[in-house]
Amino acid sequence: MSKIMHVQTVLVLDDIEALKRKTGESSTKDALAKAVHHYLECEYTHVEDMWAKKLERVVSRKKEEI
C-alpha cells in the first residue's frame, strides 16, 4: 500500500492554466498529478542533457526515413 502525502506549492496562475490546457485536466489537482506522473515516467528526465538526447532521436529518425 502506498502512503499519501498532502503537499502545497506556490505557482504563477498563468503556469497553472497552461498546465491544465496541456494536460487536458480541468482541476489544478488533477493537472499537477498528471504532470508529476509524466515527469517521473518520462525517459528524458533521467538523462543529463535532455535536449541533446531528444535531438539525437529526431536525427536518427530522419536518417531512417531517407
PDB file with one MODEL, atoms N, CA, C and O in Angstrom:
MODEL        1
ATOM      1  N   MET A   1       0.834  -1.169   0.000  1.00  0.00           N
ATOM      2  CA  MET A   1       0.000   0.000   0.000  1.00  0.00           C
ATOM      3  C   MET A   1       0.886   1.242   0.000  1.00  0.00           C
ATOM      4  O   MET A   1       1.882   1.297   0.722  1.00  0.00           O
ATOM      5  N   SER A   2       0.537   2.213  -0.786  1.00  0.00           N
ATOM      6  CA  SER A   2       1.304   3.453  -0.886  1.00  0.00           C
ATOM      7  C   SER A   2       0.855   4.455   0.162  1.00  0.00           C
ATOM      8  O   SER A   2      -0.321   4.527   0.520  1.00  0.00           O
ATOM      9  N   LYS A   3       1.812   5.219   0.642  1.00  0.00           N
ATOM     10  CA  LYS A   3       1.494   6.315   1.546  1.00  0.00           C
ATOM     11  C   LYS A   3       1.092   7.514   0.706  1.00  0.00           C
ATOM     12  O   LYS A   3       1.600   7.697  -0.401  1.00  0.00           O
ATOM     13  N   ILE A   4       0.204   8.315   1.211  1.00  0.00           N
ATOM     14  CA  ILE A   4      -0.238   9.524   0.527  1.00  0.00           C
ATOM     15  C   ILE A   4       0.161  10.713   1.391  1.00  0.00           C
ATOM     16  O   ILE A   4      -0.013  10.703   2.609  1.00  0.00           O
ATOM     17  N   MET A   5       0.702  11.742   0.730  1.00  0.00           N
ATOM     18  CA  MET A   5       1.106  12.948   1.444  1.00  0.00           C
ATOM     19  C   MET A   5       0.479  14.161   0.767  1.00  0.00           C
ATOM     20  O   MET A   5       0.484  14.271  -0.459  1.00  0.00           O
ATOM     21  N   HIS A   6      -0.047  15.048   1.557  1.00  0.00           N
ATOM     22  CA  HIS A   6      -0.601  16.299   1.046  1.00  0.00           C
ATOM     23  C   HIS A   6       0.556  17.287   0.926  1.00  0.00           C
ATOM     24  O   HIS A   6       1.316  17.480   1.874  1.00  0.00           O
ATOM     25  N   VAL A   7       0.686  17.918  -0.258  1.00  0.00           N
ATOM     26  CA  VAL A   7       1.761  18.895  -0.466  1.00  0.00           C
ATOM     27  C   VAL A   7       1.187  20.189  -1.019  1.00  0.00           C
ATOM     28  O   VAL A   7       0.124  20.199  -1.639  1.00  0.00           O
ATOM     29  N   GLN A   8       1.900  21.270  -0.787  1.00  0.00           N
ATOM     30  CA  GLN A   8       1.487  22.565  -1.309  1.00  0.00           C
ATOM     31  C   GLN A   8       2.685  23.255  -1.927  1.00  0.00           C
ATOM     32  O   GLN A   8       3.828  23.013  -1.537  1.00  0.00           O
ATOM     33  N   THR A   9       2.413  24.121  -2.897  1.00  0.00           N
ATOM     34  CA  THR A   9       3.454  24.946  -3.502  1.00  0.00           C
ATOM     35  C   THR A   9       2.822  26.217  -4.033  1.00  0.00           C
ATOM     36  O   THR A   9       1.601  26.312  -4.151  1.00  0.00           O
ATOM     37  N   VAL A  10       3.643  27.174  -4.348  1.00  0.00           N
ATOM     38  CA  VAL A  10       3.169  28.434  -4.913  1.00  0.00           C
ATOM     39  C   VAL A  10       3.554  28.462  -6.386  1.00  0.00           C
ATOM     40  O   VAL A  10       4.724  28.295  -6.730  1.00  0.00           O
ATOM     41  N   LEU A  11       2.570  28.672  -7.252  1.00  0.00           N
ATOM     42  CA  LEU A  11       2.805  28.745  -8.696  1.00  0.00           C
ATOM     43  C   LEU A  11       2.104  29.966  -9.266  1.00  0.00           C
ATOM     44  O   LEU A  11       1.118  30.450  -8.712  1.00  0.00           O
ATOM     45  N   VAL A  12       2.624  30.448 -10.368  1.00  0.00           N
ATOM     46  CA  VAL A  12       2.009  31.571 -11.070  1.00  0.00           C
ATOM     47  C   VAL A  12       0.720  31.072 -11.720  1.00  0.00           C
ATOM     48  O   VAL A  12       0.700  29.986 -12.299  1.00  0.00           O
ATOM     49  N   LEU A  13      -0.347  31.850 -11.629  1.00  0.00           N
ATOM     50  CA  LEU A  13      -1.642  31.456 -12.163  1.00  0.00           C
ATOM     51  C   LEU A  13      -1.571  31.107 -13.648  1.00  0.00           C
ATOM     52  O   LEU A  13      -2.215  30.157 -14.092  1.00  0.00           O
ATOM     53  N   ASP A  14      -0.791  31.871 -14.420  1.00  0.00           N
ATOM     54  CA  ASP A  14      -0.640  31.575 -15.855  1.00  0.00           C
ATOM     55  C   ASP A  14      -0.043  30.187 -16.080  1.00  0.00           C
ATOM     56  O   ASP A  14      -0.446  29.483 -17.006  1.00  0.00           O
ATOM     57  N   ASP A  15       0.910  29.790 -15.244  1.00  0.00           N
ATOM     58  CA  ASP A  15       1.509  28.463 -15.366  1.00  0.00           C
ATOM     59  C   ASP A  15       0.496  27.366 -15.056  1.00  0.00           C
ATOM     60  O   ASP A  15       0.476  26.329 -15.719  1.00  0.00           O
ATOM     61  N   ILE A  16      -0.329  27.590 -14.067  1.00  0.00           N
ATOM     62  CA  ILE A  16      -1.357  26.606 -13.713  1.00  0.00           C
ATOM     63  C   ILE A  16      -2.361  26.446 -14.849  1.00  0.00           C
ATOM     64  O   ILE A  16      -2.730  25.327 -15.204  1.00  0.00           O
ATOM     65  N   GLU A  17      -2.798  27.559 -15.414  1.00  0.00           N
ATOM     66  CA  GLU A  17      -3.753  27.496 -16.526  1.00  0.00           C
ATOM     67  C   GLU A  17      -3.127  26.804 -17.740  1.00  0.00           C
ATOM     68  O   GLU A  17      -3.786  26.013 -18.414  1.00  0.00           O
ATOM     69  N   ALA A  18      -1.858  27.101 -18.017  1.00  0.00           N
ATOM     70  CA  ALA A  18      -1.164  26.449 -19.134  1.00  0.00           C
ATOM     71  C   ALA A  18      -1.039  24.949 -18.888  1.00  0.00           C
ATOM     72  O   ALA A  18      -1.191  24.151 -19.813  1.00  0.00           O
ATOM     73  N   LEU A  19      -0.764  24.567 -17.649  1.00  0.00           N
ATOM     74  CA  LEU A  19      -0.650  23.154 -17.296  1.00  0.00           C
ATOM     75  C   LEU A  19      -1.986  22.439 -17.466  1.00  0.00           C
ATOM     76  O   LEU A  19      -2.029  21.309 -17.953  1.00  0.00           O
ATOM     77  N   LYS A  20      -3.061  23.083 -17.071  1.00  0.00           N
ATOM     78  CA  LYS A  20      -4.395  22.498 -17.241  1.00  0.00           C
ATOM     79  C   LYS A  20      -4.703  22.278 -18.721  1.00  0.00           C
ATOM     80  O   LYS A  20      -5.225  21.230 -19.102  1.00  0.00           O
ATOM     81  N   ARG A  21      -4.380  23.269 -19.554  1.00  0.00           N
ATOM     82  CA  ARG A  21      -4.617  23.118 -21.001  1.00  0.00           C
ATOM     83  C   ARG A  21      -3.783  21.988 -21.572  1.00  0.00           C
ATOM     84  O   ARG A  21      -4.283  21.161 -22.335  1.00  0.00           O
ATOM     85  N   LYS A  22      -2.512  21.954 -21.203  1.00  0.00           N
ATOM     86  CA  LYS A  22      -1.596  20.956 -21.764  1.00  0.00           C
ATOM     87  C   LYS A  22      -1.958  19.535 -21.334  1.00  0.00           C
ATOM     88  O   LYS A  22      -1.835  18.597 -22.122  1.00  0.00           O
ATOM     89  N   THR A  23      -2.403  19.374 -20.088  1.00  0.00           N
ATOM     90  CA  THR A  23      -2.756  18.038 -19.596  1.00  0.00           C
ATOM     91  C   THR A  23      -4.186  17.642 -19.943  1.00  0.00           C
ATOM     92  O   THR A  23      -4.547  16.467 -19.878  1.00  0.00           O
ATOM     93  N   GLY A  24      -5.000  18.636 -20.314  1.00  0.00           N
ATOM     94  CA  GLY A  24      -6.400  18.341 -20.625  1.00  0.00           C
ATOM     95  C   GLY A  24      -7.257  18.164 -19.384  1.00  0.00           C
ATOM     96  O   GLY A  24      -8.373  17.651 -19.467  1.00  0.00           O
ATOM     97  N   GLU A  25      -6.751  18.580 -18.244  1.00  0.00           N
ATOM     98  CA  GLU A  25      -7.486  18.446 -16.983  1.00  0.00           C
ATOM     99  C   GLU A  25      -8.132  19.784 -16.621  1.00  0.00           C
ATOM    100  O   GLU A  25      -7.608  20.844 -16.965  1.00  0.00           O
ATOM    101  N   SER A  26      -9.258  19.732 -15.934  1.00  0.00           N
ATOM    102  CA  SER A  26      -9.934  20.970 -15.545  1.00  0.00           C
ATOM    103  C   SER A  26      -9.571  21.416 -14.132  1.00  0.00           C
ATOM    104  O   SER A  26      -9.707  22.594 -13.802  1.00  0.00           O
ATOM    105  N   SER A  27      -9.118  20.497 -13.307  1.00  0.00           N
ATOM    106  CA  SER A  27      -8.763  20.873 -11.935  1.00  0.00           C
ATOM    107  C   SER A  27      -7.248  20.972 -11.789  1.00  0.00           C
ATOM    108  O   SER A  27      -6.490  20.251 -12.438  1.00  0.00           O
ATOM    109  N   THR A  28      -6.839  21.872 -10.931  1.00  0.00           N
ATOM    110  CA  THR A  28      -5.414  22.055 -10.666  1.00  0.00           C
ATOM    111  C   THR A  28      -4.811  20.776 -10.098  1.00  0.00           C
ATOM    112  O   THR A  28      -3.722  20.363 -10.496  1.00  0.00           O
ATOM    113  N   LYS A  29      -5.523  20.156  -9.169  1.00  0.00           N
ATOM    114  CA  LYS A  29      -5.033  18.936  -8.524  1.00  0.00           C
ATOM    115  C   LYS A  29      -4.753  17.837  -9.545  1.00  0.00           C
ATOM    116  O   LYS A  29      -3.695  17.209  -9.505  1.00  0.00           O
ATOM    117  N   ASP A  30      -5.697  17.603 -10.460  1.00  0.00           N
ATOM    118  CA  ASP A  30      -5.515  16.555 -11.463  1.00  0.00           C
ATOM    119  C   ASP A  30      -4.415  16.904 -12.461  1.00  0.00           C
ATOM    120  O   ASP A  30      -3.655  16.030 -12.879  1.00  0.00           O
ATOM    121  N   ALA A  31      -4.327  18.178 -12.843  1.00  0.00           N
ATOM    122  CA  ALA A  31      -3.287  18.603 -13.778  1.00  0.00           C
ATOM    123  C   ALA A  31      -1.903  18.412 -13.168  1.00  0.00           C
ATOM    124  O   ALA A  31      -0.989  17.928 -13.836  1.00  0.00           O
ATOM    125  N   LEU A  32      -1.746  18.787 -11.906  1.00  0.00           N
ATOM    126  CA  LEU A  32      -0.457  18.605 -11.236  1.00  0.00           C
ATOM    127  C   LEU A  32      -0.119  17.130 -11.067  1.00  0.00           C
ATOM    128  O   LEU A  32       1.029  16.733 -11.267  1.00  0.00           O
ATOM    129  N   ALA A  33      -1.098  16.318 -10.703  1.00  0.00           N
ATOM    130  CA  ALA A  33      -0.855  14.887 -10.536  1.00  0.00           C
ATOM    131  C   ALA A  33      -0.417  14.257 -11.854  1.00  0.00           C
ATOM    132  O   ALA A  33       0.506  13.443 -11.884  1.00  0.00           O
ATOM    133  N   LYS A  34      -1.077  14.634 -12.933  1.00  0.00           N
ATOM    134  CA  LYS A  34      -0.731  14.099 -14.250  1.00  0.00           C
ATOM    135  C   LYS A  34       0.667  14.541 -14.672  1.00  0.00           C
ATOM    136  O   LYS A  34       1.425  13.749 -15.232  1.00  0.00           O
ATOM    137  N   ALA A  35       1.011  15.793 -14.407  1.00  0.00           N
ATOM    138  CA  ALA A  35       2.330  16.319 -14.759  1.00  0.00           C
ATOM    139  C   ALA A  35       3.437  15.629 -13.954  1.00  0.00           C
ATOM    140  O   ALA A  35       4.479  15.277 -14.508  1.00  0.00           O
ATOM    141  N   VAL A  36       3.217  15.439 -12.669  1.00  0.00           N
ATOM    142  CA  VAL A  36       4.215  14.767 -11.835  1.00  0.00           C
ATOM    143  C   VAL A  36       4.391  13.325 -12.291  1.00  0.00           C
ATOM    144  O   VAL A  36       5.520  12.848 -12.406  1.00  0.00           O
ATOM    145  N   HIS A  37       3.298  12.631 -12.551  1.00  0.00           N
ATOM    146  CA  HIS A  37       3.383  11.245 -13.027  1.00  0.00           C
ATOM    147  C   HIS A  37       4.176  11.176 -14.329  1.00  0.00           C
ATOM    148  O   HIS A  37       5.037  10.312 -14.490  1.00  0.00           O
ATOM    149  N   HIS A  38       3.884  12.084 -15.256  1.00  0.00           N
ATOM    150  CA  HIS A  38       4.606  12.099 -16.526  1.00  0.00           C
ATOM    151  C   HIS A  38       6.096  12.353 -16.301  1.00  0.00           C
ATOM    152  O   HIS A  38       6.943  11.690 -16.900  1.00  0.00           O
ATOM    153  N   TYR A  39       6.406  13.309 -15.444  1.00  0.00           N
ATOM    154  CA  TYR A  39       7.808  13.632 -15.165  1.00  0.00           C
ATOM    155  C   TYR A  39       8.548  12.412 -14.618  1.00  0.00           C
ATOM    156  O   TYR A  39       9.682  12.148 -15.017  1.00  0.00           O
ATOM    157  N   LEU A  40       7.927  11.680 -13.725  1.00  0.00           N
ATOM    158  CA  LEU A  40       8.577  10.516 -13.134  1.00  0.00           C
ATOM    159  C   LEU A  40       8.737   9.372 -14.123  1.00  0.00           C
ATOM    160  O   LEU A  40       9.688   8.597 -14.020  1.00  0.00           O
ATOM    161  N   GLU A  41       7.819   9.256 -15.085  1.00  0.00           N
ATOM    162  CA  GLU A  41       7.863   8.162 -16.057  1.00  0.00           C
ATOM    163  C   GLU A  41       8.662   8.497 -17.318  1.00  0.00           C
ATOM    164  O   GLU A  41       9.117   7.587 -18.010  1.00  0.00           O
ATOM    165  N   CYS A  42       8.839   9.771 -17.627  1.00  0.00           N
ATOM    166  CA  CYS A  42       9.467  10.193 -18.875  1.00  0.00           C
ATOM    167  C   CYS A  42      10.946   9.814 -18.903  1.00  0.00           C
ATOM    168  O   CYS A  42      11.686  10.094 -17.960  1.00  0.00           O
ATOM    169  N   GLU A  43      11.363   9.182 -19.982  1.00  0.00           N
ATOM    170  CA  GLU A  43      12.750   8.744 -20.086  1.00  0.00           C
ATOM    171  C   GLU A  43      13.726   9.919 -20.143  1.00  0.00           C
ATOM    172  O   GLU A  43      14.888   9.771 -19.763  1.00  0.00           O
ATOM    173  N   TYR A  44      13.281  11.058 -20.602  1.00  0.00           N
ATOM    174  CA  TYR A  44      14.186  12.192 -20.761  1.00  0.00           C
ATOM    175  C   TYR A  44      14.526  12.886 -19.452  1.00  0.00           C
ATOM    176  O   TYR A  44      15.516  13.616 -19.395  1.00  0.00           O
ATOM    177  N   THR A  45      13.751  12.688 -18.410  1.00  0.00           N
ATOM    178  CA  THR A  45      14.034  13.368 -17.141  1.00  0.00           C
ATOM    179  C   THR A  45      15.213  12.735 -16.413  1.00  0.00           C
ATOM    180  O   THR A  45      15.736  13.316 -15.463  1.00  0.00           O
ATOM    181  N   HIS A  46      15.635  11.559 -16.844  1.00  0.00           N
ATOM    182  CA  HIS A  46      16.746  10.873 -16.199  1.00  0.00           C
ATOM    183  C   HIS A  46      18.045  11.022 -16.987  1.00  0.00           C
ATOM    184  O   HIS A  46      19.064  10.434 -16.626  1.00  0.00           O
ATOM    185  N   VAL A  47      18.009  11.805 -18.057  1.00  0.00           N
ATOM    186  CA  VAL A  47      19.169  11.992 -18.914  1.00  0.00           C
ATOM    187  C   VAL A  47      19.830  13.314 -18.547  1.00  0.00           C
ATOM    188  O   VAL A  47      19.156  14.317 -18.314  1.00  0.00           O
ATOM    189  N   GLU A  48      21.157  13.300 -18.499  1.00  0.00           N
ATOM    190  CA  GLU A  48      21.900  14.510 -18.114  1.00  0.00           C
ATOM    191  C   GLU A  48      21.583  15.685 -19.030  1.00  0.00           C
ATOM    192  O   GLU A  48      21.294  16.782 -18.551  1.00  0.00           O
ATOM    193  N   ASP A  49      21.633  15.465 -20.348  1.00  0.00           N
ATOM    194  CA  ASP A  49      21.344  16.538 -21.297  1.00  0.00           C
ATOM    195  C   ASP A  49      20.114  16.149 -22.114  1.00  0.00           C
ATOM    196  O   ASP A  49      20.224  15.591 -23.205  1.00  0.00           O
ATOM    197  N   MET A  50      18.955  16.453 -21.565  1.00  0.00           N
ATOM    198  CA  MET A  50      17.676  16.046 -22.149  1.00  0.00           C
ATOM    199  C   MET A  50      17.529  16.500 -23.598  1.00  0.00           C
ATOM    200  O   MET A  50      17.104  15.716 -24.447  1.00  0.00           O
ATOM    201  N   TRP A  51      17.870  17.744 -23.891  1.00  0.00           N
ATOM    202  CA  TRP A  51      17.659  18.275 -25.241  1.00  0.00           C
ATOM    203  C   TRP A  51      18.566  17.607 -26.253  1.00  0.00           C
ATOM    204  O   TRP A  51      18.147  17.373 -27.386  1.00  0.00           O
ATOM    205  N   ALA A  52      19.784  17.296 -25.880  1.00  0.00           N
ATOM    206  CA  ALA A  52      20.690  16.594 -26.796  1.00  0.00           C
ATOM    207  C   ALA A  52      20.147  15.201 -27.100  1.00  0.00           C
ATOM    208  O   ALA A  52      20.215  14.744 -28.241  1.00  0.00           O
ATOM    209  N   LYS A  53      19.615  14.534 -26.100  1.00  0.00           N
ATOM    210  CA  LYS A  53      19.056  13.191 -26.287  1.00  0.00           C
ATOM    211  C   LYS A  53      17.851  13.230 -27.225  1.00  0.00           C
ATOM    212  O   LYS A  53      17.717  12.374 -28.099  1.00  0.00           O
ATOM    213  N   LYS A  54      16.976  14.218 -27.048  1.00  0.00           N
ATOM    214  CA  LYS A  54      15.817  14.351 -27.929  1.00  0.00           C
ATOM    215  C   LYS A  54      16.258  14.636 -29.357  1.00  0.00           C
ATOM    216  O   LYS A  54      15.711  14.075 -30.307  1.00  0.00           O
ATOM    217  N   LEU A  55      17.249  15.509 -29.506  1.00  0.00           N
ATOM    218  CA  LEU A  55      17.752  15.851 -30.831  1.00  0.00           C
ATOM    219  C   LEU A  55      18.369  14.640 -31.515  1.00  0.00           C
ATOM    220  O   LEU A  55      18.175  14.439 -32.714  1.00  0.00           O
ATOM    221  N   GLU A  56      19.107  13.837 -30.766  1.00  0.00           N
ATOM    222  CA  GLU A  56      19.677  12.598 -31.312  1.00  0.00           C
ATOM    223  C   GLU A  56      18.584  11.695 -31.865  1.00  0.00           C
ATOM    224  O   GLU A  56      18.725  11.134 -32.951  1.00  0.00           O
ATOM    225  N   ARG A  57      17.516  11.558 -31.131  1.00  0.00           N
ATOM    226  CA  ARG A  57      16.423  10.689 -31.553  1.00  0.00           C
ATOM    227  C   ARG A  57      15.765  11.214 -32.831  1.00  0.00           C
ATOM    228  O   ARG A  57      15.446  10.431 -33.727  1.00  0.00           O
ATOM    229  N   VAL A  58      15.560  12.523 -32.923  1.00  0.00           N
ATOM    230  CA  VAL A  58      14.956  13.119 -34.117  1.00  0.00           C
ATOM    231  C   VAL A  58      15.861  12.920 -35.325  1.00  0.00           C
ATOM    232  O   VAL A  58      15.388  12.559 -36.402  1.00  0.00           O
ATOM    233  N   VAL A  59      17.156  13.154 -35.154  1.00  0.00           N
ATOM    234  CA  VAL A  59      18.111  12.998 -36.261  1.00  0.00           C
ATOM    235  C   VAL A  59      18.149  11.547 -36.721  1.00  0.00           C
ATOM    236  O   VAL A  59      18.164  11.278 -37.922  1.00  0.00           O
ATOM    237  N   SER A  60      18.164  10.621 -35.789  1.00  0.00           N
ATOM    238  CA  SER A  60      18.212   9.205 -36.184  1.00  0.00           C
ATOM    239  C   SER A  60      16.936   8.790 -36.917  1.00  0.00           C
ATOM    240  O   SER A  60      16.994   7.989 -37.851  1.00  0.00           O
ATOM    241  N   ARG A  61      15.782   9.328 -36.503  1.00  0.00           N
ATOM    242  CA  ARG A  61      14.531   9.032 -37.212  1.00  0.00           C
ATOM    243  C   ARG A  61      14.552   9.579 -38.626  1.00  0.00           C
ATOM    244  O   ARG A  61      14.099   8.924 -39.564  1.00  0.00           O
ATOM    245  N   LYS A  62      15.083  10.794 -38.771  1.00  0.00           N
ATOM    246  CA  LYS A  62      15.154  11.414 -40.097  1.00  0.00           C
ATOM    247  C   LYS A  62      16.092  10.620 -41.005  1.00  0.00           C
ATOM    248  O   LYS A  62      15.813  10.470 -42.194  1.00  0.00           O
ATOM    249  N   LYS A  63      17.196  10.112 -40.463  1.00  0.00           N
ATOM    250  CA  LYS A  63      18.127   9.308 -41.257  1.00  0.00           C
ATOM    251  C   LYS A  63      17.465   8.011 -41.713  1.00  0.00           C
ATOM    252  O   LYS A  63      17.695   7.559 -42.834  1.00  0.00           O
ATOM    253  N   GLU A  64      16.643   7.411 -40.849  1.00  0.00           N
ATOM    254  CA  GLU A  64      15.951   6.175 -41.197  1.00  0.00           C
ATOM    255  C   GLU A  64      14.938   6.406 -42.311  1.00  0.00           C
ATOM    256  O   GLU A  64      14.711   5.526 -43.141  1.00  0.00           O
ATOM    257  N   GLU A  65      14.324   7.602 -42.330  1.00  0.00           N
ATOM    258  CA  GLU A  65      13.338   7.918 -43.357  1.00  0.00           C
ATOM    259  C   GLU A  65      13.979   8.066 -44.724  1.00  0.00           C
ATOM    260  O   GLU A  65      13.355   7.783 -45.746  1.00  0.00           O
ATOM    261  N   ILE A  66      15.229   8.512 -44.737  1.00  0.00           N
ATOM    262  CA  ILE A  66      15.920   8.767 -46.019  1.00  0.00           C
ATOM    263  C   ILE A  66      16.465   7.533 -46.611  1.00  0.00           C
ATOM    264  O   ILE A  66      17.071   7.577 -47.682  1.00  0.00           O
TER     265      ILE A  66
ENDMDL
END
